[in-house]
Amino acid sequence: MAADMTDNKTIVGLDIGTSKVVAIVGHQRPDGDIEIVGIGTHPSFGMKKGVVINIESTVQSIQRAIEEAELMAGYDIHSVFVGIAGSHIRSQNSHGVVGTTNREVTQADIDRVIETAQAVTITADQEIIHLLAQEYAIDDHEGIKEPLGMSGVRLEAKVHLVTAAVNAIHNIEKCVQRCNLDVDGIILEQLASSHAVLSDDERELGVCMVDIGGGTTDIAIFTEGAIKHTAVIPIAGDQVTNDIAMALRTPTKSAEEIKIKYACALTQLADEDHVFEVPSIGDREPQELSRQRLAEVVEPRYEELFSLVLDEIRRSGFEDLIPAGVVLTGGASKMEGVTQLAEEIFHMQVRIASPVNIKGLSEVMGNPIYSTGVGLIAYGLHNNDLSRSQASYSGEKQAESHGTSATVHDIDSVDAGVVDRIKGWFKGNF
């Protein structure tokens, strides 16, 4: 009989992707590292570009992944942190300003300025899933991380708000709950991945993380230790697979296998003499193809993707504020030639990142496919108390935004002190 998972230092991350569902069980070691003790994967048949399109198929995929993770970890899984992605994700930077009490910043002042910062107009079909504190300013002094007790008459808070479609959130919750699991939190996938692959130095200096999955490519830009911009591009690994299937006239399943085994994102790196067999459709004979010819199919799609990412970086206004360059992760970043092609387009340094500061299963370490799953565990451990306390009312309690109601699913911040004060605000207002 599997052990009951009651240790609050043991977290399960559930990455419900377009191409696969991954469930990862991990717990925090005394040295702070995450130890992965179980993993389960299953093909995803009910998702498209990060959105549920078939509840029954998604439920079955989740169940299979959870069962495999339970068997490996020796735990009965009862709750999970779930990632969310898709073109329905919206984000914006906001700020709030209040006067201080007796010329000194109190906890009540911080609570009020956070409340003011999140008072933005949100359409009825969107819900707030993250309120991410960036920094504070007192009078003319900016870049303050911990304002409590400081002198001044004017307190300003800068935050990053992330919203998602109400239906997309509820469909994910419904699928998880149909598997007899509780939702500890719904986390933006690129935010989760950043917890697994980025260093503190990169966040502080300025970096753009690009998570290339099966259905979407998720972008997150960090400067001065805080998240400043997020975006989603609906082009990713599945489009590459489709291009291969169409160009080579081969079944999609065969195209995916060919992509994994032979594809190269840069034609000049592919060996013309390396020839492999391509299955044909129906009763036709297989054909032979060189890696270079395959690269000629793959390279334009990656070039298009990276060009769209570059456009998004420029649109964000942070192009000159990311000296640490671009960090690529996700399953579709593993291909040969991806780094070189990305550097040609971005004109800055690029690296491919896998989960760091983890122990345990070797298949997880060094594999960017598991960045989101491991990141969900890291995020859950970092925000465990806050996320669990909000899980009881996420979807029930609402925060007013200029007369427009929006459910607040989660709040993150620059430090634990700010988290506690935001928790205090919620407890005092609901």
N, C-alpha and C positions, 0 to 999 in steps of 0.2 A: 504494500500500500504506500502510495507516495506521501511524503511529508506535507503538512499544511503550511502554506507560505504566509506566515504571520509576521516575520521579521520585517520591520519597516525600512531596513537597509537593503532589502531585496526588492528589485524593481523589474518589471517586464515591459519591454518596448515592443510595440506592434506596428510594423511598417506595412501598411496596406497599399502596395504599389500597383501600377498598371500591368506590369509583367509578372510580379511575384508578391507573395505575402511572406513576411519574415517576422517571426516571434523570437526575441532574444531575452534570456533570463540572466540577470547579473546582480551582484551585490558588492557593496563597498568594503574594501579591505582596510585594515588599520592604517596602512600607509597612504590611504586616499585613492589608490588606484581601483579601477573596476575589474572584478573577476567575472568572466563570462562562464556560466555553469551549464547553460543549455541553449540550444538553438533549433528552430524548426522552420522549414521553408516549404512552400507549395506554390505551384503556378497560380496566377491570379486570372480568373476568367470573368469577373463581374465588374471590372473597373475600366475606365477609359479617361486618359489624361487627368488622372487623380480623382475622378468623380465616380461614385457608384452608379452603374447602369443596370445591374442585375443583383438584387438583394440576395436571392437564394444562392447564386453562384459565389458571391462574395462571402456569405456565411460559411459555405462549405470549405472554401479556401482557408478562411481564418481558423475554422475548427481543426483542419488537418495540420496546419502550422503549429497551433497551440498544443495539440496532442503530441506532436513530435518533440516540441520543446519540453513539455512536462515529462515525457519519458526519459529524455536525456538528463534533465536537471534533477529529477526525483521530487518534484514539487507539484502540488495541485495549484494551478493558476486561477486566481479569482478576479484579478483586476489588472488593467494594462494602461500604459500611456500610449496614445495613438497619434500618429503623424497625419497631417492634412496638407494637401497641395491642390493645385488646379488654377485655371485661369480666373476663377471666381474670387480668388484672394485679392484683397485691396489693402493698401497701406498708405499712411501719411504721417508726416511729422506735425506735431502740435505743441502749443505751449500755453501755460497759464501764469497769471500774475496776481498776487495778493499783497496787501500790506501786512507787515509783521505786528506782533503783539509786544508793546512796550519796547520797540526797537531791538528786539531779540527774537530769533527764529525758534518757535516752539513746535512741538509735535502737532498741535492743532493747526498751525500755519502750514506745515507740510501736507497735512491731510487736505486742507482747503485748496492748496495750489494744485495738488494732484487731481482733485475733483474738478477744478476749473480747466485743467489741461485736457481732460478727457471729454469735456463738453463740446463735442463737435457734431455736426449734422451727419447722420448715417441713414441710408435708405432702409426702408422697412424690410427688405429682403436680405440684409446683412446683419451679422452679429460681431461684436468685438471678441476676439479670442486672445489678444495680447495687448497689454499696456506696458510698454518697455521704457522705463525711465532712462534718460540719456545723461543729463546733467542739470545742475541748478545754477542760478545766478543771484547774487545778493547786491542790490544797487548796481554798481558798475563792474562788479567783480564776477567774471564768468568762470566756467569750468569747475565748479564746486561739486564734489561727489557726496559730501556729508555736511549739510547745512545746519543741523541741529545745534542750537546754542550759540551760533554766530551772530554778531551784531549787524544791524541794518534795518532799513525801513521798508524795503521792497524785495519780495522774494519771487523769483521766476523759475518755473520748471519746464524743461524741454523733454518731450516724450515721443515715442514712435508707436502709433496705433496700427494694429493689424486686424482686419475684419475678414470674415468668410461668409459665404452664402448660407442662409439659415437652413435651406433644404439639404445642402451638402453636409453640413454638420450633423443634422438630425439623421440622415441616412447612414452615416458612418456609425453614429451612436446606436442606431437600431440594429445594424449588423453585428456589432460587438455584443450588445445585450442579448441578441438572439442566440449567442454562443454561451449564455449564462455567465458573462463577464461584466464587471463594473468598469466604467471609464474613469480612471484617475485624473486624466487631463487630455485635452486635444491640443496638440502642439504643432505649430508651423514647421514643416519638414526641414527647411533650410536653417531655421533657428536651432532645431535639434541637431542637425548634422554639424553645425558650427561648434557645438559643445564637444563633439568627438574629434574634430580634425584641426581646429585652429589653435595656435598658441596665444598666450596672453600678449606676447610681443607683437604678433601680427595684428591683433585687435587694436592695440594701442597705437601702433605706427600707421595703420590704415591698410585694409585688405578687402578684396572682393572674392567671396566664396561662390563657386558655381557648382551646383549639385545636378549632374546629368543622369536622370533616371530613365525609366522606360517610356513614360508618357509625357513628363514635363521636365523642364530645366529650371531649377530654382536658384535665385540669386539673392545674396545678402551682402551688404557693404557695411564694414565696421571702420570707425575712426575714433581715436581717443578712448578706446576701450568700450564703446557703446555701438549698438546697431543703429545705422542711420538711414538705410534704404533696403527695401525688399521688393522683389518682383518675380513673376512666373512667366516663362516662355513655353508655349504649347508645342514645342519641337524637342524631340529627345531620341533615345535609342530605338524606339519602335519605328520611327520614320526611316531610320537607316535600314532596319530590317525590311520594311516595305519596299524601299528603293531597290534593295538587292533582289527581293522576290520578283518585282516587276521587270527589272533589267535582265535578269538571268532566266526568267520564266520558270521559277522553281517554287515549290510549296513554301509557305511562310515558316513552317517549322524547320525546313532545311535551310532557309535563308538565315534564320537565327543561329543555327549551328555553324554555318559558313562564316557569319560575322564574327562569332566568338573565336573560331579556330584560325581564320586566315585573313581577316580584314585589316587594312592599314589606312590611316586617315591622311597619309601624305604619299602621293603617287611616287615621288622620287625615292622614297625609302623602300618601296615594294620590289621584290625580286621577280623579274620577268620570267626567269627560268623555273620558278617554283609553280608547278602546275598541280591542280587538284580537280577532283571529279564533282560535278554539279548534278544532283538528281533532277530529272525532268518531271513534268506533270503528266499524269496518265501513264500510258504504256510506252511513251517515247524513250529512246535510249538516253542514258546520261551523257552529258557533254563535259569537255575539259576546259578549264579556264586558268589563266595565270593570276597570281596575286596582284600584279600590276594592273591588269584589266579590272579586277575587283576594286582596287583602290581608286580607279577612275570613276567608279560609281559612288563610292563612299565619300571621297574628299569633298565634292560640292555640297553635300548635306551638312557636314561638319563646318565647312566654311560659312555656309548660310547661318548656322546656329551661332557660331562665334561672332559673326557680324551683328546679329541681333543682340547678343549679350553686350557687345561694345556700344551699340546704339543706346542700350538701357543704361550703361555706365555713364555715358555722356549726358543722357537725359536727366540722370540723378543729380548732376552737378558735382560729383565727387571724383571725377576722372583724375584730377591732379592731386588728390588727397589719399591715394592708395599706393604709397611707395613700396609696400610689401608685395605688391603685384596681385596675381590671380591664383587662387587655390581651386583646383578641380577635384571633384570627388563624385561618387555615384558609379553604378555599374558600367555606364557607357563612356566613362572616362578612362577605362583600362586599356583601350585599343592603342596599338603601336602607332606612333606618329602624331598622336593627339597633342602632346606637349609642344612639339616643334611647330605644328600648324597654328596652335593657339598663340604662341609667341610671335609668329609672323603677323598675325592679325591684331593682337593687343598692343604690340610694341612695348611689352613689359615682361618681367620674369613670371614664369608659370611653373607650378609644381602640381603633381597629382598626390592627393592626401588620402591616407587610410586612418582608421581609428587609432588614437594614441592613448598612452597611459592606461592600458588594459592588460589583463592577464587571463590565463585560462585557455580556452579553445583556440588552437593555432589557426584554424580556418577563418576565424574572424579577424585576427591580427593581420595587417598588411593587405586587406581586401576592401577596397572602397565601396563594394556592394553593400556592406553592412554599416556604413557610416550613419545613416539615419536611425537604424535600430539601436546601435550603441549610443548615439546621441540622445535618443529618447530616455535611455536609462540614466545617462549623465544628467540630463535635465531634471528627470524625476528625483534623483538623489539630491540634487542641488536645491530643488524647490518642493521637497516632499511634503512638508507640513502645510505650506500654503496651498498647494494643488489639491491635497486631500480635503482640506477644510472647505474649499470652494466647490469641490465635486458634488457636495450634497445639495447645493442650490444652483449650480450652473444649469441654465435652461429653465429655471423657475424665477429667480430674482432678476430684476432689470434695473439698469442705470439710465437715468434721463440724460439725453443729449440734445439740448436746444429744443425740447419738446418731442424729440424722436427717441423711442425706446430702443435700447440695444443691450443684449445679454453680455455680461462680462464673464468670459470663461476662464481667464487666467491673467495674472499680473506677474511680470518679471521686473527686475530692477538692477541698478548698478551695484548694490551691495545688500547684505542681509538686513541692515538697519532700516533701509528704505522699505524692504519687503514687510517687515514687522509693522511699520507705520501705515502702510497701505492696507494691511490686514485689519489694523485697528480702525481705519476709516470705514471699511466694509462692515465690520461688526457693529460699528456705531450707527450705520445708516440703513441696515436691513433688519 
